[in-house]
């Protein structure tokens, strides 16, 4: 799967490892929902020619539930996302992330601190 790094969420995931019991039950649910929402949005946003890139977008949730990897398995996905010297970028992962990140942060902030 192509990797697109979003550093802000790594900090939150790190903080969650030290959270209380209730948080440890809720965070994996919030991570899973956000992961699946980003994946779905990316599939809607991505430029479609043959459908291969769209069909290759998937996600894997970390075993601890505190993180995930979302992106295409098609090796050319990063070139579509970032562009090349001869082709402009057609971002699909970053806009999907940007759309869902505020809801993730809001859900984490509203979570009981127990």
CORVEN-V521038 format. One record per backbone hydrogen bond with DSSP energy under -0.5 kcal/mol. NH is the residue of the N-H (numbers start at 1). CO is the residue of the C=O. If there is no record, write none. Layout:
[[NH/CO] [NH/CO]]
//
This chain:
[[2/72] [4/2] [9/6] [10/6] [10/7] [11/7] [12/8] [13/9] [14/10] [15/11] [16/12] [17/13] [17/14] [18/15] [19/16] [21/114] [24/20] [25/21] [25/22] [26/22] [27/23] [29/26] [30/26] [31/27] [32/28] [33/29] [34/30] [35/31] [36/32] [37/33] [38/34] [39/35] [40/36] [41/37] [42/38] [43/39] [44/40] [45/41] [46/42] [49/47] [55/51] [56/52] [56/53] [57/53] [57/54] [58/71] [60/69] [62/67] [65/62] [69/60] [71/58] [73/56] [77/74] [79/76] [80/76] [81/77] [82/78] [83/79] [84/87] [90/80] [96/92] [97/93] [98/94] [99/95] [100/96] [101/97] [102/98] [104/100] [105/101] [106/102] [107/103] [108/104] [109/105] [110/106] [111/107] [111/108] [114/112]]
//
